[in-house]
Amino acid sequence: MTTPRLRGVIAATATPVHPDFSPDIARLMPHLRGLLEGGCDAINLLGTTGEATSFSVRQRLAVMQGVKDAGLPLERFMVGTGVCALDDSVVLTQAAADLGFAGALVLPPFFYPGLDGAALLAYVDALVARLRPGKLALYLYHIPQNTGVPWPVETVAALAARHAGLLVGVKDSSGDLEYSRAVVKAVPGFDVFPSSEATLADATQDGFAGCISATTNLTAADAQTAWREQGSAAGRSAVARAATQRGILAREALVSSVKAALALRYDDPAWARTCPPLLPRTAAQQQALLVDLERAGWETHAVIA
């Protein structure tokens, strides 16, 4: 079995929604194509930025099927499949394998904070035992500020050893680069993806496989230059621009800000809609965001594709 290994600039894509807050698959597909053609090496579908925890299993399966039906290159997609119920995680992860996605991104069982390493090992063991993964690669999703449950470095190392060839990496959205570097050191060959474009400046030196970022929905071209031209003047300029724009977007709730900016880019107010409990940016907030982003070099109506 050959497991795909994703690398480089990966966009944690936003998900447009209908007025009833169901996923707007028709609006999503052109955005995904544009990202893949405009600087992203791959896409993280149905993650935090994609508001996945606001969607039912049925809705998430429909989004996954929509990507398949659109003929998009599934070897360039990782999809979030971790939810509270083990059986639901199994259903989503198996669907990712059956449809042909390259990877599945798995949250810890986040309703029970304070879980120790033994509990996390048992959870992943139970998930893997129920799968027919084929060529699917598994990635752990470390976002303890949201889940209340970290993936401790020693647990990651133990899981990587127990499920070698299947569990291949971690997305680190903690913002703690020392954690990312510790995983690189503890698990040689593991694919570690921090969550900010700023890390691309020294990604190879740090041993990172790239980054998985919410803001590459908007900074894909600069992020790719930063990744491809590490150490060059062009790379440093690109990473500085992308990091500045990320900082602006992160001043307020990041998901809402990313969607507000996409609404501006596509001249499509529907893109700004968020699922409850997230609230969309107000008109005044969106205008202020636009002013700050344009000052930071963002081209509002630049065509991503």
Long-range contacts (C-beta under 8 A, 24 or more apart in sequence): 1-133, 1-134, 1-135, 1-165, 2-135, 3-135, 3-136, 3-137, 3-165, 3-166, 3-168, 4-75, 4-102, 4-103, 4-135, 4-137, 5-137, 5-168, 5-191, 5-209, 6-41, 6-42, 6-76, 6-78, 6-102, 6-103, 6-137, 6-169, 6-191, 6-209, 6-210, 7-41, 7-42, 7-191, 7-209, 7-210, 8-40, 8-41, 8-42, 8-209, 8-210, 8-224, 8-227, 9-39, 9-40, 9-41, 9-42, 9-197, 9-200, 9-210, 9-211, 9-213, 9-216, 9-220, 9-223, 9-224, 9-227, 10-40, 10-41, 10-42, 10-43, 10-44, 10-78, 10-193, 10-210, 10-211, 10-212, 10-213, 10-216, 11-35, 11-40, 11-42, 11-43, 11-44, 11-212, 11-213, 11-214, 11-216, 11-217, 11-220, 12-44, 12-47, 12-48, 12-49, 12-50, 12-195, 12-212, 12-213, 12-214, 12-216, 12-217, 13-43, 13-44, 13-45, 13-47, 13-49, 13-50, 13-217, 14-49, 14-50, 14-51, 14-214, 14-217, 14-255, 14-258, 14-259, 14-262, 14-271, 15-46, 15-50, 15-51, 15-52, 15-55, 15-63, 16-259, 16-270, 16-271, 16-273, 17-51, 17-273, 17-274, 17-275, 19-273, 21-54, 21-273, 21-275, 21-276, 22-55, 22-59, 23-55, 23-59, 23-62, 23-63, 24-270, 25-62, 25-63, 25-66, 27-268, 27-270, 27-271, 28-63, 28-66, 29-66, 29-67, 29-70, 29-72, 30-305, 31-217, 31-262, 31-266, 31-304, 32-67, 32-70, 32-72, 33-70, 33-72, 33-305, 34-303, 34-304, 34-305, 35-216, 35-217, 35-220, 35-304, 36-72, 36-73, 36-76, 37-304, 37-305, 38-220, 38-221, 38-303, 38-304, 38-305, 39-216, 39-220, 39-221, 39-222, 39-223, 39-224, 39-225, 39-304, 40-216, 40-220, 40-223, 40-224, 41-76, 41-210, 41-224, 41-227, 42-76, 42-77, 42-78, 42-102, 43-76, 43-77, 43-78, 44-77, 44-78, 44-79, 44-80, 44-105, 44-171, 44-212, 45-77, 45-78, 45-79, 45-80, 45-101, 46-79, 46-80, 46-81, 47-80, 47-105, 47-141, 47-171, 47-212, 48-80, 48-143, 48-146, 48-173, 48-214, 48-255, 49-214, 49-217, 49-254, 49-255, 49-258, 50-80, 51-255, 51-274, 51-275, 51-278, 52-80, 53-83, 54-275, 54-276, 54-278, 55-275, 57-83, 57-88, 57-91, 57-92, 60-92, 61-91, 61-92, 61-95, 64-92, 64-95, 64-96, 64-99, 64-101, 65-99, 67-99, 68-99, 68-100, 74-99, 74-100, 74-101, 74-102, 75-100, 75-102, 76-102, 77-101, 77-102, 77-103, 78-102, 78-103, 78-104, 78-105, 78-137, 78-139, 78-212, 79-103, 79-104, 79-105, 80-104, 80-105, 80-107, 80-141, 81-105, 81-106, 82-106, 82-107, 82-108, 82-141, 83-107, 84-109, 84-110, 84-111, 86-123, 86-126, 86-127, 86-130, 89-127, 90-127, 90-130, 90-131, 93-127, 93-131, 93-133, 93-136, 93-138, 94-130, 94-131, 94-132, 96-136, 97-131, 97-132, 97-133, 97-134, 97-135, 97-136, 98-134, 101-136, 102-135, 102-136, 102-137, 103-136, 103-137, 103-138, 103-139, 103-168, 103-169, 104-136, 104-137, 104-138, 104-139, 105-139, 105-140, 105-141, 105-171, 106-138, 106-139, 106-140, 106-141, 107-141, 107-143, 107-147, 108-140, 108-141, 108-147, 108-149, 108-150, 108-151, 109-149, 110-146, 110-147, 110-148, 110-149, 112-149, 113-147, 113-148, 113-149, 114-149, 115-149, 117-152, 117-154, 117-155, 117-158, 120-149, 120-151, 120-152, 120-155, 120-159, 121-155, 121-158, 121-159, 121-162, 124-159, 124-163, 124-167, 125-162, 128-163, 128-166, 128-167, 133-166, 136-166, 137-166, 137-167, 137-168, 137-169, 138-163, 138-166, 138-167, 138-168, 139-167, 139-168, 139-169, 139-170, 139-171, 139-191, 139-193, 140-167, 140-169, 140-170, 140-171, 141-170, 141-171, 141-173, 142-170, 142-171, 142-172, 142-173, 142-174, 142-179, 143-171, 143-173, 143-174, 144-174, 145-174, 145-175, 146-173, 150-174, 153-179, 153-182, 153-183, 153-186, 154-186, 156-183, 156-186, 156-187, 156-190, 157-183, 157-186, 157-187, 160-187, 160-190, 169-193, 169-209, 171-195, 171-212, 173-212, 177-206, 180-206, 180-208, 181-206, 181-207, 184-208, 196-243, 196-246, 197-222, 197-223, 197-226, 197-239, 197-242, 197-243, 197-246, 198-239, 198-242, 198-243, 198-246, 200-226, 200-227, 200-230, 200-235, 200-239, 200-242, 201-226, 201-230, 201-235, 201-236, 201-239, 202-230, 203-227, 203-230, 204-230, 205-230, 213-246, 214-249, 214-254, 214-255, 214-258, 215-242, 215-245, 215-246, 215-249, 215-250, 215-254, 215-258, 216-242, 217-258, 217-261, 217-262, 218-245, 218-249, 218-258, 218-261, 218-262, 218-265, 218-293, 218-298, 219-245, 219-246, 219-298, 220-304, 221-302, 221-304, 241-296, 241-297, 244-296, 244-297, 245-293, 245-296, 245-297, 245-298, 248-289, 248-292, 248-293, 248-296, 249-289, 249-293, 252-281, 252-285, 252-289, 253-278, 253-279, 256-280, 256-281, 257-281, 257-289, 260-285, 260-286, 260-289, 261-289, 261-290, 261-293, 261-298, 264-289, 264-290, 264-300, 265-300, 265-301, 265-302, 265-304, 267-301
